[in-house]
């Protein structure tokens, strides 16, 4: 059973109304108990909203320092995240403020819009009731001008607060089950998009509804994965959970940025790159271009010779490479004898392997060389030869007469 609470708000000493709050006590009893206890014992009374960011959120609940640097839970200090069954998916969502994982105290914030990039980082434990007074008060809070560090220029203070205990009043439940919370209301979507749906054929309308159901399943599956990672509690589970959150956060930021900079077109995604990512991406691109410029078999320029040298160096035995990396001179006389026993067998194997590689390489190079003696050569390399053969098979029958005239010297 969800409970309800209220907060009376004043701006600049003038009362502007009351915020009615629905608390998710059935799913998050520990977090809601902390909030309701602070309400009823007067801790939140005369407590200000010390930070207001228009289009984002209003933060309050620091009853010790009134500036965002203090506050304490009823459990002493801070307490761990109870879970993330709800998301920051609407205006008026009530969530715990923190300084990192498992650092919940007394501070909270109310959103001015959906902020899904905070999902999995802050515990959502309630929301404002969608009544006229709560909406008007929230609009007034958002409209307060702010100064440095988003501190409101006129004090926004909680003048009175408490729990609504009237059981006869209807309480709007945010959800009956976890699945219903995110379920897509197809009828509502059809009403919102009546004009678009009228232009679709019956088959297209059924496919549209099916697509919406598939998207719903994907979202619910993604949400369950995140909750499972949080419930595991192991190092590996926590790591996977953080990776999922970071990926979702990065994707959300990229989408929001692209939407705000639609005129940038396909280059909008580059605007979300940090300086380090851009430099790393550019360095990787330049290294790839440089590597492709000269092949290891290009012996007629210094770059190709150096790449060939590096390749041969990597094929050396490990003790030779270690000596080369350390700046020491490799002495083959010292390396051929160890503890008075010659290492002839290893040396013979390495020598045979190297000779075989050189013989294979020499055979390949011989096949690539051209023999011009007594041959009508019309190509510069094997690749060009194959290309000319393909052209000949296609066009020789059309150019035979022209070629004969050229050979006889009777061409016009």
Secondary structure, DSSP 4 states (H G I P E B T S, - for coil): --EEEEEEEEETTEEEEEEEEEE-TTT-HHHHHHHHHHHHTTSSTT-B--EEETTTEEEE--TTTSSSS----TTSS-B------S---STTEEEE--SSTT-B-S-EEEESS--GGGTTTS-EEEEE---HHHHHHHHHHHTS-B-GGG-BSS-EEEEEEEEE--TTS----S-SSHHHHH---HHHHHHHTHHHHHTS-HHHHHHHHHHHHHHHHHHHHHHHHHHHHHHH-SHHHHHHHHHHHHHHHHHHHHHHHHHHTGGGGGGGGGGG--HHHHHHHHHHHHHHHHHHHS-TT-TTSHHHHHHHHHHHHHTS-HHHHHHHHTTPPP-HHHHTEETTEE-HHHHHHHHHHHHHHHHHHHHHHHHHS---TTS----SSHHHHHHHHHHHHHHHHHHHHHHHHHHHT---
